[in-house]
């Protein structure tokens, strides 16, 4: 049975820039996340109530794809243990150690995380994978500005989501 992964888009409710004005019943929502603008932007009635609107200042115009490779050969050898402990029958996610990685490539794919995962599952992104020269154990990030998603290359035909990959620990 194929596993179903979800790629939810975070809404404004969890954003630090969301502000309310007025009483609790008829409050007006504002976004203060614009860097150059002094006054917050008011949400229109046509804007979504839960998801982030198209004009969200955090949203990137085109999703960015970043590839993380190994820092050195010792890190590559230690990653063998990560792959060895992953059981595809029982585990939904994989948890690589981000301190073993460094940023190798940053490019724009123009697709979101869900589309990326579906296409690599069907082998439609072979050209990208060859161009990026991604090898086993490396991590690919798809970032739309709202929430980054990480995928670990487990085998030549399988990416597994890596939810606990923290690029702040990645070496520059």
C-alpha positions, 0 to 999 in steps of 0.5 A: 500500500502506497503511503500518503504524505500531506503537504499542508500550507501554513495559514496566517493564524500561526504567523507573527505578523497577523494583527487584529483590530476591533472587538472579537466578533467583528475584528479586522485582520491586518498583515504587518509583514511588509518590510518597506511599508510602515502601515499594515495591509488590511485583509479583504473579505475575498482573501482566504480565512485560513490559508495565506493570501496570494499577496503574502509577503513571506511567499516567494514568487517561485519556490526555491529548490536547494540541494544539500550534500555531505560535508566530507567522506566521513559524513557520507559513511556515517549516513549509512547508519541512517539508511540502515535504520530506516524501515520502509514498511514501518517508517513514514519519515527519515531523520538525517543529521543536518550537521553532516550536510552543506548547501551545494545548489540553489535553483528555482524549479517552479513547482511546490513540494507536493508536485515535486514529491509526486513527480519524483515518485513517478520518475518525471524529474530525472532531468533535474536529478541528473543536472543537480547531480544528487547522490544517495543520502543527500537532501533536497529542500523545496521552499515556497517562503511559507514552509520548507519541505525536505526530502531525503534520497533513499534510493535512486527511485525513492525520496522520503520526507525528512521533517526534522532536517534543520538547515541552521545546523548545516555548515556554510 
